[in-house]
């Protein structure tokens, strides 16, 4: 038997010993029934691993990954994952997460076609060609790719929300939330792209993906959201009425009856 990957087995032994040393109960907990609250539908890119990005331990997030985080309604793999996660594990959140600079999405922009990958990316490629004038109007090549990465996530969120699996969960009153996120490899931060859906009515009220291509939303990182929350909740002190006409570059002058009319 070939033993060309022995170094990986060696690293596994080191990892297992380190885990046991740092947390003696770790593997005992892992051997128990998993109860994740989250389902991560992400890209297969080796740089974007759900547990690391989310800062979660094994057992806390159920994961499905494929090229360009695509959702095909004929893909038995992803549908089985959705069903098991929602119906059996009772996850509360389904996160569709792509990333900027996605090689799969980049292929959808390419002119050469004919590979199996092109069949996989066909819905996104068709979306690009439908709105090519808008996408190609973005002058920077990197920004053009990143815009299509965002469009792809919004499209896949809508596809997840349209599956009978998700519809049935909402119909029976199960608490289930579908999110669209994007990850930036250059800074390690997740950004909330949306939409957030918790019911059939919210899904049906969404603008179409065609409208979203024409009117993009700005993804927001947690750091920026916190800053927005801080400044939006900060009380603005009221100025005395006698200073309502204070010059910007000089001292206050006495207030008269004709001021500020």
C-alpha positions as CSV (number, residue, x, y, z in Angstrom):
1,X,0.0,0.0,0.0
2,X,1.3,3.4,-0.9
3,X,2.2,5.6,2.1
4,X,2.7,8.9,0.4
5,X,0.4,10.7,2.7
6,X,1.8,9.6,6.0
7,X,2.6,13.2,7.0
8,X,-1.2,13.8,7.1
9,X,-1.7,10.9,9.5
10,X,1.1,12.2,11.6
11,X,-0.5,15.7,11.7
12,X,-3.8,14.0,12.7
13,X,-2.1,12.3,15.7
14,X,-0.5,15.6,16.8
15,X,-3.9,17.4,16.4
16,X,-5.8,14.7,18.4
17,X,-3.2,14.8,21.2
18,X,-3.3,18.6,21.4
19,X,-7.1,18.6,21.5
20,X,-7.2,16.0,24.3
21,X,-4.5,17.9,26.2
22,X,-6.3,21.3,25.9
23,X,-9.8,19.9,26.3
24,X,-10.0,16.4,27.8
25,X,-13.8,16.1,27.1
26,X,-13.6,17.3,23.5
27,X,-13.9,13.9,21.7
28,X,-16.4,12.6,24.2
29,X,-18.7,15.6,23.3
30,X,-18.1,15.0,19.6
31,X,-19.1,11.4,19.9
32,X,-22.5,12.5,21.2
33,X,-25.4,13.4,18.8
34,X,-24.7,16.6,16.9
35,X,-27.1,19.5,17.4
36,X,-26.0,22.3,15.2
37,X,-28.1,25.5,14.9
38,X,-26.7,26.5,11.6
39,X,-26.5,25.0,8.0
40,X,-23.7,26.6,5.9
41,X,-24.1,26.4,2.1
42,X,-20.8,27.6,0.9
43,X,-18.1,27.4,-1.8
44,X,-15.6,24.5,-2.1
45,X,-12.7,27.0,-2.0
46,X,-10.1,25.6,0.3
47,X,-9.6,29.1,1.9
48,X,-13.1,29.4,3.1
49,X,-13.9,26.9,5.9
50,X,-17.1,27.4,7.8
51,X,-15.9,26.5,11.3
52,X,-12.8,28.7,11.1
53,X,-14.6,31.7,9.5
54,X,-17.4,31.5,12.1
55,X,-15.2,30.7,15.1
56,X,-17.2,27.6,15.9
57,X,-16.2,24.2,17.1
58,X,-16.9,21.0,15.2
59,X,-20.5,19.9,15.8
60,X,-21.8,23.5,15.8
61,X,-22.4,24.0,12.1
62,X,-23.7,21.6,9.5
63,X,-21.9,22.1,6.2
64,X,-22.5,21.6,2.4
65,X,-20.0,23.0,-0.1
66,X,-19.8,23.0,-3.9
67,X,-18.3,25.1,-6.7
68,X,-19.6,28.7,-6.4
69,X,-22.1,27.8,-3.7
70,X,-24.8,26.9,-6.3
71,X,-28.3,25.7,-5.5
72,X,-29.7,23.4,-8.1
73,X,-33.3,22.2,-7.5
74,X,-32.3,18.9,-9.3
75,X,-29.2,18.4,-7.2
76,X,-30.0,15.5,-4.9
77,X,-26.9,16.2,-2.8
78,X,-27.9,19.7,-1.7
79,X,-31.6,18.8,-1.3
80,X,-30.7,15.8,0.9
81,X,-28.5,18.1,3.0
82,X,-31.3,20.7,3.3
83,X,-33.8,18.0,4.3
84,X,-31.6,16.4,6.9
85,X,-30.6,19.7,8.4
86,X,-34.1,21.2,8.5
87,X,-36.3,18.2,9.2
88,X,-34.0,16.1,11.4
89,X,-31.3,18.4,12.9
90,X,-33.8,21.2,13.2
91,X,-31.3,23.9,12.3
92,X,-32.6,27.4,12.9
93,X,-30.5,29.2,10.3
94,X,-29.5,28.5,6.7
95,X,-26.6,30.6,5.6
96,X,-25.7,30.9,1.9
97,X,-22.2,32.2,1.9
98,X,-20.0,32.9,-1.1
99,X,-16.8,34.9,-1.3
100,X,-15.2,37.6,-3.3
101,X,-12.8,36.6,-6.1
102,X,-14.6,33.2,-6.5
103,X,-13.0,31.2,-9.3
104,X,-16.3,29.4,-10.1
105,X,-18.1,32.7,-10.6
106,X,-15.2,34.0,-12.7
107,X,-15.8,31.0,-15.0
108,X,-19.3,32.3,-15.6
109,X,-17.7,35.5,-17.0
110,X,-15.5,33.5,-19.4
111,X,-16.2,33.3,-23.2
112,X,-14.8,29.7,-23.6
113,X,-17.4,27.1,-22.7
114,X,-18.1,23.4,-22.9
115,X,-16.8,21.9,-19.7
116,X,-18.8,20.1,-17.0
117,X,-18.2,23.2,-14.8
118,X,-20.0,25.3,-17.4
119,X,-23.1,23.1,-17.1
120,X,-22.9,23.5,-13.3
121,X,-22.7,27.3,-13.6
122,X,-25.3,27.6,-16.3
123,X,-28.0,29.5,-14.2
124,X,-25.4,32.1,-13.2
125,X,-24.0,32.4,-16.7
126,X,-27.5,33.0,-18.1
127,X,-28.0,35.6,-15.4
128,X,-24.8,37.3,-16.5
129,X,-25.7,37.3,-20.2
130,X,-29.1,38.7,-19.4
131,X,-27.6,41.6,-17.6
132,X,-24.3,41.8,-19.4
133,X,-24.6,45.5,-20.2
134,X,-24.9,46.3,-16.5
135,X,-22.2,44.0,-15.3
136,X,-19.8,44.9,-18.1
137,X,-20.3,48.6,-17.4
138,X,-18.3,48.2,-14.2
139,X,-14.9,49.4,-15.4
140,X,-12.7,47.4,-13.0
141,X,-12.3,43.7,-13.7
142,X,-12.0,42.8,-10.0
143,X,-15.1,44.8,-9.1
144,X,-17.0,43.3,-12.0
145,X,-16.2,39.8,-10.7
146,X,-17.1,40.7,-7.1
147,X,-20.4,42.2,-8.2
148,X,-21.3,38.9,-9.9
149,X,-20.3,37.1,-6.7
150,X,-22.9,39.2,-4.8
151,X,-25.6,38.6,-7.4
152,X,-24.9,34.9,-7.3
153,X,-25.5,34.8,-3.5
154,X,-28.8,36.6,-3.7
155,X,-29.9,34.3,-6.5
156,X,-29.1,31.2,-4.5
157,X,-30.8,32.5,-1.4
158,X,-34.0,32.8,-3.5
159,X,-33.5,29.3,-4.7
160,X,-33.1,27.9,-1.2
161,X,-36.3,29.7,-0.1
162,X,-38.2,28.3,-3.1
163,X,-37.5,24.6,-2.2
164,X,-40.5,22.6,-0.9
165,X,-38.2,21.6,2.1
166,X,-38.0,25.2,3.3
167,X,-41.6,26.1,2.3
168,X,-42.9,23.1,4.3
169,X,-40.8,24.1,7.4
170,X,-42.3,27.6,7.3
171,X,-45.8,26.3,6.7
172,X,-45.7,24.1,9.8
173,X,-44.4,27.1,11.9
174,X,-40.8,25.9,12.3
175,X,-38.4,28.7,13.2
176,X,-36.1,28.9,10.2
177,X,-34.2,31.9,8.8
178,X,-32.3,32.0,5.5
179,X,-29.4,34.4,5.1
180,X,-27.2,35.7,2.3
181,X,-23.6,36.4,3.3
182,X,-20.3,37.1,1.5
183,X,-16.8,36.5,2.8
184,X,-13.8,38.7,1.9
185,X,-10.6,36.6,1.9
186,X,-8.4,39.7,2.0
187,X,-9.5,40.7,5.5
188,X,-11.2,37.6,6.9
189,X,-14.5,39.4,7.5
190,X,-18.0,38.2,6.7
191,X,-20.4,40.7,5.2
192,X,-24.2,40.6,5.5
193,X,-25.5,40.9,2.0
194,X,-29.1,39.7,2.5
195,X,-31.8,39.0,2.0
196,X,-33.0,37.6,5.3
197,X,-36.1,35.4,5.0
198,X,-38.1,33.9,7.8
199,X,-41.4,33.1,6.0
200,X,-43.1,32.5,2.7
201,X,-44.6,36.0,2.8
202,X,-41.2,37.6,3.2
203,X,-39.8,35.5,0.3
204,X,-42.7,36.5,-1.9
205,X,-42.3,40.1,-1.1
206,X,-38.7,40.2,-2.3
207,X,-37.8,42.2,-5.3
208,X,-36.8,40.0,-8.3
209,X,-33.2,39.1,-8.8
210,X,-33.4,41.2,-12.0
211,X,-34.3,44.2,-9.9
212,X,-31.5,43.5,-7.5
213,X,-28.9,43.3,-10.3
214,X,-30.0,46.8,-11.3
215,X,-30.1,48.1,-7.8
216,X,-27.4,46.5,-5.7
217,X,-27.2,46.6,-1.9
218,X,-24.0,47.3,0.0
219,X,-22.8,44.3,2.1
220,X,-22.2,45.3,5.7
221,X,-19.6,43.7,8.0
222,X,-20.3,43.3,11.8
223,X,-17.7,45.9,12.5
224,X,-19.4,48.5,10.4
225,X,-22.8,47.5,11.8
226,X,-21.6,48.1,15.3
227,X,-20.2,51.5,14.3
228,X,-23.5,52.4,12.7
229,X,-25.4,51.2,15.8
230,X,-23.1,53.3,18.1
231,X,-23.5,56.5,16.1
232,X,-27.3,56.0,15.5
233,X,-28.0,55.5,19.2
234,X,-25.7,58.4,20.3
235,X,-27.9,61.2,21.7
236,X,-27.4,64.5,20.0
237,X,-27.4,67.3,22.6
238,X,-30.0,70.0,22.1
239,X,-28.7,73.5,21.7
240,X,-30.2,76.4,23.7
241,X,-32.8,78.4,21.8
242,X,-30.7,81.5,22.1
243,X,-27.9,79.9,20.1
244,X,-30.0,78.8,17.1
245,X,-28.4,81.4,14.9
246,X,-24.8,81.1,16.3
247,X,-22.4,81.9,13.5
248,X,-20.2,78.9,12.6
249,X,-17.0,80.9,12.7
250,X,-17.7,83.3,15.6
251,X,-19.2,83.7,19.0
252,X,-22.9,83.6,19.7
253,X,-24.8,86.8,19.2
254,X,-27.9,87.9,21.2
255,X,-31.2,86.3,20.0
256,X,-33.9,88.7,18.8
257,X,-37.5,88.1,17.8
258,X,-36.7,88.4,14.1
259,X,-33.9,85.8,14.2
260,X,-34.4,82.3,12.6
261,X,-37.6,83.3,10.8
